[in-house]
Every structure is written in C-alpha cells, then in structure tokens.
Amino acid sequence: MGKYYRDAEQLYEIYGYFLDKVLRDEKIGPKMAKAGIIIKFIYTDPDAEITIDLKNPPAEEGRYGTFYLGPCDLKEDVWSKQEADFSHSFWHGRENPVAAVTKGKIKQGGKITAMLKLLPVVRPAFDLFPKVLEEMGYGDKVIRD
C-alpha cells in the first residue's frame, strides 16, 4: 500500500471532494472544459480509476465537467497510469509529469498532447489540494517543506 491512501475508498473520498471543487472553480473549470476530452487516471497502490469527462455536457449544474470514481463505461481520449502517491505529490505541485513520463513513473496513451495542454490550466489547483486535505481533516496528508 502507498504512503498516503489506506485504500481506494479513501482515495475516492479525497479526490471526489477535490475534483468537485476544481470543476466548480470559476477560474479553473471553464479552462478545463475547453480541452473537450475524456481523461482516465489509473492509480496503483491502491488500485483505483477516476475518469474526468470534459467532452460531454456536465451531469451536474454548476460544474464544468463530470468525474466518475471507479471504473466507468466512457471511452477515454487519453489515459494516464501512475502510483497514487505520485498523483498526491503532483497535486501539491511537486512533480513534473513530463519528466515522470520519460522516467517511466507515468504511462500514458491516447491524445497525450491534449492532456499536456491542461497542465498550465490545473496549476492553480496545486494551492487548492492541501486546503482540501485540511478541510477534510486530513492535514496529516499535506506535504510540507
């Protein structure tokens, strides 16, 4: 098991809350929606899947996209496989995903350039993720200097 998540349910709890905030954010959400793609994240340690649909109209009012926790039937345009701990560190702004791909820490397929265009768009979420952890009572999971 990884360092930050005891199981997939805890990962889904944290990422569900976080993605809801990101996809409702007036600065981040509309820019993400412009990507017009479906992204599947496949995590290991614990094993989990999260799909973000930025292609179809949002399922919930007030959101700029829809996310699915766990396997879903949507066909992704791009996928990314990584350890959950890497993703946790990424959302703290501590990882370079391009370098991680070249080092084999992340495996990807599909429209990778479309996903790379999202990197500058999601950068403001790096400040949001630690705040979300604190709000949820998971301050012990915040990566501090």
C-alpha atoms as one frame of an Amber mdcrd trajectory, in Angstrom:
protein
   0.000   0.000   0.000   1.121   3.537  -0.714   2.094   6.210   1.768  -0.965
   8.499   1.566  -4.061   6.342   0.992  -5.116   3.365   3.094  -7.438   2.077
   0.328  -9.309   3.046  -2.837 -12.310   4.294  -0.831 -10.184   6.892   0.935
  -8.635   7.960  -2.380 -12.135   8.324  -3.890 -13.315  10.304  -0.857 -10.446
  12.795  -1.147 -10.325  13.067  -4.942 -14.118  13.257  -5.197 -14.207  16.262
  -2.882 -11.188  17.833  -4.606 -12.465  17.326  -8.169 -15.872  18.715  -7.231
 -14.152  21.931  -6.088 -11.862  22.084  -9.150 -14.682  21.539 -11.639 -16.817
  24.223  -9.923 -13.970  26.740  -9.719 -14.718  29.783 -11.913 -11.075  30.168
 -12.951 -10.058  26.526 -13.446 -13.297  24.819 -14.540 -14.061  26.741 -17.757
 -10.456  26.379 -18.972 -10.528  22.635 -18.297 -13.836  22.290 -20.153 -12.243
  23.829 -23.267 -10.000  20.749 -23.537 -13.020  18.772 -24.777 -11.541  15.386
 -23.848 -12.222  12.421 -21.589  -9.282  11.520 -19.337  -8.910   8.284 -17.406
  -6.496   8.137 -14.491  -5.475   4.657 -13.425  -3.864   4.517  -9.992  -1.861
   1.830  -8.260  -1.229   1.382  -4.514  -4.192   1.477  -4.034  -5.733   0.362
  -7.307  -8.337   2.905  -8.409  -9.681   4.653 -11.514 -11.010   8.149 -11.993
 -12.434   9.387 -15.286 -12.922  13.080 -15.980 -15.360  13.926 -18.787 -14.630
  17.333 -20.283 -16.263  16.399 -23.594 -19.956  15.919 -22.782 -22.272  18.407
 -21.037 -21.714  18.293 -17.246 -24.003  15.921 -15.349 -24.407  18.402 -12.505
 -25.307  22.077 -12.671 -22.521  24.381 -11.538 -19.749  22.061 -12.699 -17.674
  22.462 -15.840 -17.163  18.719 -16.246 -18.164  15.384 -14.776 -15.989  12.898
 -12.932 -16.513   9.234 -12.182 -14.916   7.481  -9.233 -14.192   3.874 -10.120
 -14.456   2.093 -13.451 -16.954   3.569 -15.907 -18.142   2.831 -19.437 -16.945
   6.070 -21.035 -14.253   5.623 -23.678 -11.329   7.852 -22.789  -9.421  10.002
 -25.289  -6.298   9.823 -23.140  -5.241   7.716 -20.174  -2.552   8.039 -17.555
  -1.354   5.308 -15.180   0.638   6.182 -12.075   1.070   5.396  -8.405  -1.485
   7.169  -6.216   1.363   8.621  -4.139   2.832  10.255  -7.273  -0.539  11.848
  -8.022  -0.779  13.069  -4.421   2.622  14.713  -4.751   1.694  16.124  -8.188
  -1.357  17.898  -6.734   0.986  19.566  -4.257   2.912  20.999  -7.239   5.958
  18.832  -6.508   6.138  16.644  -9.618   6.986  17.250 -13.250   4.707  14.915
 -15.225   6.688  15.288 -18.460   9.880  14.164 -16.706   7.916  11.411 -14.952
   6.774  10.016 -18.318  10.353   9.910 -19.587  11.462   8.153 -16.372   8.618
   5.632 -16.589   6.805   6.822 -13.445   3.755   7.599 -15.578   2.491   5.574
 -18.509   0.157   7.329 -20.949  -1.757   6.683 -24.115  -4.150   8.418 -26.480
  -4.240  12.179 -27.096  -1.330  12.973 -24.802  -0.776  16.468 -26.246  -4.364
  17.398 -25.317  -3.708  16.389 -21.713  -0.378  18.243 -21.644  -2.224  21.432
 -22.594  -4.147  21.079 -19.328  -1.013  21.334 -17.170  -0.923  25.155 -17.009
  -4.705  25.199 -16.552  -4.651  22.995 -13.430  -1.658  24.708 -11.822  -3.937
  26.875  -9.579  -5.328  23.618  -8.138  -1.924  22.982  -6.538  -2.850  25.544
  -3.860  -6.331  24.074  -3.533  -5.349  20.446  -2.874  -3.626  20.997   0.521
  -6.552  23.214   1.594  -8.994  20.440   0.666  -6.996  17.948   2.733  -7.113
  20.309   5.724 -10.870  20.901   5.271 -11.490  17.160   5.211  -9.494  16.545
   8.393  -6.544  15.023   6.537  -3.980  17.656   7.476  -1.533  14.836   8.171
  -1.525  14.092   4.414  -0.376  17.590   3.429   3.191  17.517   2.131   5.112
  20.219   3.958   8.615  21.583   3.318
